[in-house]
């Protein structure tokens, strides 16, 4: 959905693009509620999410990242910023798995480093 939004519908509301995309794709009911939560956080908090990412990218510009890496980082950052019930290690691990599956050979290492920095910046040091 994020990929489709960035590739062709950037001027459209993210939730509108997501709704259109979900009409063409099946998402298991057990994932749907969480997907909706992530999408709402992205739709309302994207400027803040991108600002946090920019502060934690070393020698990179957010706009120069691949679309896949940028959006994996956005999803991970949303979990770290807004989903206190998701442990940092889990959010980062899931993002790394996405990067390994959909990114380049270097994506997983890159995503790990950036999200580790984001977690340090946004999470209270309570084990999450």
C-alpha positions in Angstrom: 0.0 0.0 0.0 2.8 2.4 0.9 4.6 1.4 -2.2 1.5 2.0 -4.4 0.9 5.4 -2.6 4.5 6.5 -3.3 4.7 5.2 -6.8 1.5 6.8 -8.2 -0.8 8.3 -5.8 1.4 10.5 -3.7 -1.0 13.4 -3.9 -3.9 11.2 -2.6 -4.7 10.5 1.0 -2.9 7.4 2.2 -6.0 5.9 3.7 -7.9 6.3 0.3 -5.0 4.5 -1.5 -5.0 1.8 1.2 -8.7 1.2 0.9 -8.5 0.9 -2.8 -5.5 -1.5 -2.6 -7.2 -3.6 0.1 -10.3 -3.9 -2.2 -8.0 -5.8 -4.6 -6.0 -7.8 -2.1 -6.9 -10.3 0.6 -5.6 -9.7 4.1 -6.3 -12.3 6.7 -8.8 -11.1 9.4 -6.2 -11.7 12.1 -3.9 -9.1 10.6 -6.5 -6.6 9.4 -7.1 -4.7 12.7 -3.3 -4.2 13.2 -2.9 -3.1 9.6 -5.6 -0.5 10.1 -3.9 0.8 13.2 -0.5 1.1 11.4 -2.2 2.8 8.5 -4.0 5.3 10.7 -0.7 6.2 12.5 1.1 6.6 9.2 -1.7 8.7 7.7 -1.8 11.1 10.7 1.8 10.9 11.8 3.8 10.6 8.6 5.5 14.1 8.9 6.6 13.2 12.5 7.7 9.7 11.5 9.8 11.0 8.6 11.3 13.7 10.8 12.4 11.0 13.3 13.9 9.0 10.5 15.7 12.0 9.1 17.3 12.6 12.5 18.5 9.0 12.7 19.8 8.5 9.2 23.6 8.8 9.0 24.9 10.2 5.7 21.6 9.4 3.9 18.6 11.4 2.8 15.2 9.8 3.3 14.2 10.7 -0.2 17.3 8.9 -1.7 16.4 5.6 -0.1 14.8 2.9 -2.1 11.0 3.0 -1.8 11.0 -0.4 -0.2 13.6 0.5 2.5 12.0 3.9 3.2 8.6 2.3 3.8 10.0 -0.6 5.9 11.6 2.1 8.0 8.4 4.0 8.3 6.5 0.9 9.4 9.1 0.1 12.0 9.3 3.6 13.2 5.5 3.8 13.6 5.7 0.6 15.8 8.5 2.1 17.8 6.8 5.5 18.3 3.1 4.6 18.7 2.8 0.9 19.6 4.1 0.7 23.2 2.9 -2.8 23.5 5.3 -4.0 20.7 8.8 -4.5 22.2 11.5 -2.7 20.3 13.3 -5.9 19.5 10.2 -7.4 17.9 9.5 -4.2 15.8 13.1 -4.2 14.6 13.2 -8.0 13.9 10.0 -7.8 11.8 11.4 -4.9 9.8 14.6 -6.8 9.2 12.6 -9.8 8.0 10.8 -7.5 5.5 14.0 -6.0 4.4 15.6 -9.5 3.8 12.6 -10.6 1.8 11.9 -7.4 -0.2 14.9 -5.2 -0.1 18.4 -5.4 -1.5 21.4 -7.4 -0.1 22.3 -4.5 2.2 18.7 -3.6 3.3 18.5 -5.7 6.4 21.7 -4.4 7.9 20.7 -0.8 7.0 17.2 -1.2 8.5 18.6 -2.8 11.6 21.0 0.1 12.2 18.5 2.9 11.6 15.7 1.4 13.6 18.1 0.7 16.5 18.9 4.4 16.5 15.2 5.3 16.3 14.4 3.0 19.2 17.1 4.6 21.3 15.7 8.0 20.4 12.0 7.4 20.9 11.6 4.7 23.5 11.8 5.1 27.2 14.5 2.7 28.4 12.2 0.2 30.1 13.1 -2.9 28.2 10.9 -2.1 25.2 
